[in-house]
Amino acid sequence: MESAKKKSNSKSRSAVDSRRTSRAERHFAVCVRNRGYRASLELRKLYPVLPDPFADEHQMIRVIDESGEDYLYPAKFFVRVELPHTVERALETIA
């Protein structure tokens, strides 16, 4: 059961609750590795990234995964991307 290996989505560790994060603060990253997390992460898929100082300090990244919840994953599993504003706005309307 691969999803049991996920890092905590505890809001006490998260800098911000994903439901309260302003859309302007959200960024995106592409999944480039998913070993051990194949049920939760799809390779080459774009994921919303939430700001999390704890994750940054520990070489982790907080993304909203396939479950629809935010979890910590190793930062090396993702490449952050800058998208044109029109693309970001379009993605925000469907998120």
Residue, then its C-alpha position, 0 to 999 in steps of 0.5 A: m500500500e504505497s499511500a501509507k508511506k506519505k509524509s504527514n499532511s498535518k496542518s501544525r507543520s504546514a505553514v498554511d492550510s491549503r483551503r486558506t492559501s491565496r491562489a496568488e501564493r500557489h505555484f506549480a511543479v512537475c513530478v519527475r520521480n515517484r518511486g514509492y509513491r506511484a499511487s499518489l504521484e503521476l510522472r510528468k503531471l503538474y501539481p499545485v505547490l503550497p508554501d511551507p517553510f518547514a518543507d523548504e528547510h528539510q528539502m521537501i515540497r508540499v503538493i496537492d497530490e492525487s488524493g486531493e490533499d496536501y502532503l510532503y514529498p522529497a523536493k527532488f521528485f519535482v521540478r518547479v515551473e513558472l507558467p505564463h499568467t494566462v495559464e496560471r489563471a486558467l488552472e486556478t479556475i479549475a482547481 
